[in-house]
Amino acid sequence: MENMRKYLAEFFGTLMLVAMGTGVVVFVGASNPLVVGLAFGIAVIAGAYAFGSISGGHFNPAVSLAQAINGRLSWMDFVGYVIAQIIGGFAGSAVIFSFMKALGATSTVIKQAGFGQTDYNTPISFWSATWIEMFLTFVFVLVIMLVTAKKSAANSALAPVAIGLTLAALITLGIQLTGASLNPARSLAPATFMSMFGSSSALTHMGAYIVGPLLGGAIAAVVAKFGLGSEEA
């Protein structure tokens, strides 16, 4: 039962993240990167305060991977978390789809509006997109690992705010380059929904949004533990 509650927390937290973040992209627009960044950042802050005491508030396979590498999460729970996060991401995109249908949007309009999917275009290549996503995720996860470390317990009440604002800043920085995913679960669902409406570019480029964030999260875990002593009491 306890594990199921953790997985449900990750499901709902990721649902909130995708619905709120990509919803702003779809219904408000991506012309103001700061607004989009803040939407995702506020979603993370809200989710962390709501579900953090249950699951730790990851909402991101890259974060869960770092936690597992550093022994804060069992590998069995890592698998459960990632499955819950992916399903939550699809639920979030389904919410956006339902909103568009409620507005009477046709398939053509939905295809034009998109689902807030992340993608990259020339001159950015797979390798450069992977590097950008890796670096952005590395910074994000490194901050998470340090502000949630035992030695930072005195400031734990402010950790969600620090994490959310960091995400907002990093998305603002990278959104015009790769869409600034930093999260495979955040990118997979919108890309899949978009492919259902005849646009497969985002899904074709998904490799960068899986490899980059997971590498960034893994490196951040190692740097935090062995370079900065995040796991020391």
NORRABEL-V691219 format. One record per pair of residues at least 6 apart in sequence whose C-alpha atoms are under 8 Angstrom apart, sorted by the first residue. I is the first residue (numbers start at 1). J is the second residue. D is the distance in Angstrom with one decimal. If there is no record, write none. Layout:
I/J/D ; I/J/D
//
This chain:
3/77/7.7 ; 5/54/7.0 ; 5/55/7.7 ; 6/54/5.7 ; 6/55/4.6 ; 6/81/7.7 ; 7/55/7.3 ; 7/80/6.4 ; 7/81/5.7 ; 7/84/5.6 ; 8/84/7.0 ; 9/51/5.6 ; 9/54/6.7 ; 9/55/6.1 ; 9/57/7.5 ; 10/51/7.7 ; 10/55/6.7 ; 10/57/6.6 ; 10/58/6.8 ; 10/59/5.5 ; 10/81/6.4 ; 10/84/5.9 ; 10/85/5.7 ; 10/88/7.5 ; 11/59/7.5 ; 11/84/4.8 ; 11/85/5.2 ; 11/86/7.8 ; 11/87/6.6 ; 11/88/4.4 ; 11/89/7.8 ; 12/88/6.1 ; 13/44/7.8 ; 13/47/5.2 ; 13/48/7.8 ; 13/51/7.0 ; 13/57/7.1 ; 13/59/5.8 ; 13/88/7.5 ; 14/59/4.8 ; 14/60/7.4 ; 14/85/5.6 ; 14/86/7.9 ; 14/88/5.1 ; 14/89/5.6 ; 14/92/7.5 ; 14/185/7.8 ; 14/186/7.7 ; 15/85/7.9 ; 15/88/4.5 ; 15/89/5.3 ; 15/90/7.5 ; 15/91/5.8 ; 15/92/4.4 ; 15/93/8.0 ; 16/43/6.4 ; 16/47/7.3 ; 16/92/6.6 ; 17/40/6.2 ; 17/43/5.2 ; 17/44/6.4 ; 17/47/7.7 ; 17/59/7.7 ; 17/89/7.9 ; 17/92/7.6 ; 17/186/7.7 ; 18/40/7.9 ; 18/89/5.8 ; 18/92/5.1 ; 18/93/6.6 ; 18/186/5.9 ; 19/92/4.4 ; 19/93/6.2 ; 19/95/6.5 ; 19/96/6.3 ; 20/39/6.4 ; 20/40/6.8 ; 20/43/6.4 ; 21/36/6.6 ; 21/37/7.9 ; 21/39/5.2 ; 21/40/4.6 ; 21/43/7.1 ; 22/93/7.9 ; 22/96/7.9 ; 22/115/6.5 ; 22/116/4.6 ; 22/117/7.5 ; 23/96/6.1 ; 23/115/7.7 ; 23/116/7.1 ; 24/30/7.8 ; 24/36/6.3 ; 24/39/6.8 ; 25/36/6.4 ; 25/115/7.9 ; 25/116/5.4 ; 26/113/6.1 ; 26/114/6.6 ; 26/115/6.2 ; 26/116/5.7 ; 30/36/6.4 ; 33/171/7.4 ; 33/172/4.9 ; 33/173/8.0 ; 33/175/6.6 ; 33/176/7.8 ; 34/168/7.2 ; 34/169/7.6 ; 34/171/7.9 ; 34/172/5.3 ; 36/168/7.8 ; 36/171/7.7 ; 36/172/7.4 ; 37/167/7.0 ; 37/168/4.0 ; 37/169/6.5 ; 37/170/7.6 ; 37/171/5.1 ; 37/172/5.3 ; 38/165/7.4 ; 38/168/5.0 ; 38/169/8.0 ; 39/168/7.6 ; 40/164/7.6 ; 40/167/7.3 ; 40/168/6.4 ; 41/163/7.7 ; 41/164/4.1 ; 41/165/5.7 ; 41/166/7.6 ; 41/167/5.5 ; 41/168/4.8 ; 42/164/6.1 ; 42/165/7.8 ; 43/164/7.7 ; 44/160/7.4 ; 44/163/7.7 ; 44/164/5.5 ; 45/160/5.0 ; 45/161/5.7 ; 45/163/7.3 ; 45/164/5.2 ; 47/57/6.6 ; 48/56/7.3 ; 48/57/4.8 ; 48/58/7.8 ; 48/160/5.8 ; 49/160/6.8 ; 51/57/5.6 ; 52/58/7.9 ; 58/64/6.1 ; 59/85/5.8 ; 60/82/7.4 ; 60/85/6.6 ; 60/183/5.4 ; 60/184/7.0 ; 60/185/6.3 ; 60/186/7.6 ; 61/81/7.5 ; 61/82/5.4 ; 61/85/7.2 ; 61/183/6.7 ; 61/184/6.6 ; 61/185/6.8 ; 61/214/7.3 ; 62/137/7.7 ; 62/141/7.6 ; 62/182/7.8 ; 62/183/6.4 ; 62/184/7.5 ; 62/213/5.8 ; 62/214/4.8 ; 62/215/7.9 ; 62/216/7.5 ; 62/217/4.9 ; 62/218/7.4 ; 63/141/6.1 ; 63/217/6.1 ; 64/73/7.4 ; 64/78/6.1 ; 64/81/7.2 ; 64/82/7.5 ; 65/78/6.8 ; 65/214/7.2 ; 65/217/6.7 ; 65/218/6.5 ; 66/141/7.5 ; 66/145/7.9 ; 66/217/5.4 ; 66/218/5.3 ; 66/220/7.1 ; 66/221/4.8 ; 67/73/5.4 ; 67/145/7.8 ; 67/221/7.2 ; 68/74/5.8 ; 68/75/6.0 ; 68/78/6.5 ; 69/218/7.2 ; 69/221/6.6 ; 69/222/7.8 ; 70/221/6.3 ; 70/222/7.6 ; 70/225/6.9 ; 70/231/7.4 ; 85/185/6.1 ; 86/185/4.9 ; 86/186/8.0 ; 86/188/7.7 ; 86/189/7.5 ; 89/185/5.6 ; 89/186/5.9 ; 89/188/7.6 ; 89/189/5.6 ; 90/188/8.0 ; 90/189/4.8 ; 90/190/7.5 ; 93/115/6.9 ; 93/189/6.2 ; 93/190/5.9 ; 93/193/7.3 ; 96/115/7.2 ; 97/115/7.7 ; 100/110/7.1 ; 107/197/7.0 ; 110/197/7.8 ; 111/194/6.9 ; 111/197/5.8 ; 111/198/7.6 ; 111/199/7.5 ; 114/194/6.3 ; 115/190/5.1 ; 115/191/7.5 ; 115/193/7.1 ; 115/194/6.4 ; 116/190/6.3 ; 117/179/7.7 ; 117/187/6.1 ; 117/190/4.9 ; 117/191/5.3 ; 117/194/7.5 ; 117/202/6.6 ; 118/178/6.4 ; 118/179/4.7 ; 118/180/7.1 ; 118/181/6.4 ; 118/187/6.0 ; 118/190/7.9 ; 118/191/7.3 ; 118/202/6.4 ; 119/178/5.6 ; 119/179/6.0 ; 119/201/7.3 ; 119/202/5.1 ; 119/205/6.7 ; 120/129/7.1 ; 120/177/6.6 ; 120/178/4.9 ; 120/179/7.2 ; 120/202/7.9 ; 120/205/7.7 ; 124/177/7.7 ; 126/205/7.3 ; 126/207/7.9 ; 126/208/6.0 ; 127/208/7.5 ; 129/177/7.8 ; 129/178/6.2 ; 129/208/6.0 ; 129/212/7.8 ; 130/208/4.5 ; 130/209/6.9 ; 130/211/6.7 ; 130/212/4.5 ; 130/213/7.9 ; 131/212/6.3 ; 132/174/7.7 ; 132/178/7.5 ; 132/212/7.5 ; 133/178/7.5 ; 133/180/6.6 ; 133/181/7.0 ; 133/182/5.8 ; 133/208/7.3 ; 133/209/6.8 ; 133/212/4.9 ; 133/213/5.7 ; 133/216/7.6 ; 134/182/7.6 ; 134/211/7.8 ; 134/212/4.1 ; 134/213/5.0 ; 134/214/7.4 ; 134/215/6.0 ; 134/216/4.3 ; 134/217/7.7 ; 135/212/7.9 ; 135/216/6.0 ; 136/170/6.3 ; 136/174/7.7 ; 136/180/7.6 ; 136/182/6.5 ; 136/213/7.9 ; 136/216/7.5 ; 137/182/4.9 ; 137/183/7.8 ; 137/212/7.7 ; 137/213/5.3 ; 137/216/5.1 ; 137/217/6.1 ; 138/213/7.5 ; 138/215/7.9 ; 138/216/4.1 ; 138/217/5.4 ; 138/218/8.0 ; 138/219/6.7 ; 138/220/5.2 ; 139/216/7.9 ; 139/220/7.3 ; 140/163/7.4 ; 140/166/6.5 ; 140/167/6.4 ; 140/170/7.6 ; 141/216/7.7 ; 141/217/5.7 ; 141/220/6.0 ; 141/221/7.5 ; 142/217/7.6 ; 142/220/4.9 ; 142/221/6.8 ; 142/223/7.7 ; 142/224/6.3 ; 143/163/6.9 ; 143/166/7.8 ; 144/159/7.9 ; 144/163/6.2 ; 145/220/7.9 ; 145/221/7.0 ; 145/224/6.5 ; 145/230/6.8 ; 146/152/7.3 ; 146/224/6.8 ; 146/230/5.8 ; 147/155/7.7 ; 147/156/7.1 ; 147/159/5.7 ; 147/162/7.9 ; 148/156/6.6 ; 148/159/6.6 ; 149/230/5.5 ; 149/231/6.4 ; 150/230/7.6 ; 150/231/7.1 ; 150/232/7.3 ; 150/233/5.7 ; 151/230/7.5 ; 151/232/7.2 ; 151/233/5.9 ; 170/180/7.4 ; 171/179/7.5 ; 171/180/5.1 ; 171/181/7.5 ; 172/180/7.9 ; 173/180/7.8 ; 174/180/4.8 ; 181/187/6.3 ; 181/209/6.7 ; 182/209/7.2 ; 182/212/7.8 ; 182/213/5.3 ; 183/209/7.0 ; 183/210/7.5 ; 183/213/6.0 ; 184/209/5.6 ; 184/210/5.1 ; 184/213/6.9 ; 187/206/7.6 ; 187/209/6.8 ; 188/203/7.3 ; 188/206/7.1 ; 191/200/7.3 ; 191/202/5.2 ; 191/203/5.0 ; 191/206/7.8 ; 192/200/7.9 ; 192/203/6.2 ; 194/200/6.8 ; 194/202/7.8 ; 195/201/7.8 ; 195/202/7.9 ; 195/203/6.9 ; 224/230/5.3 ; 224/231/7.9 ; 225/231/5.7
//
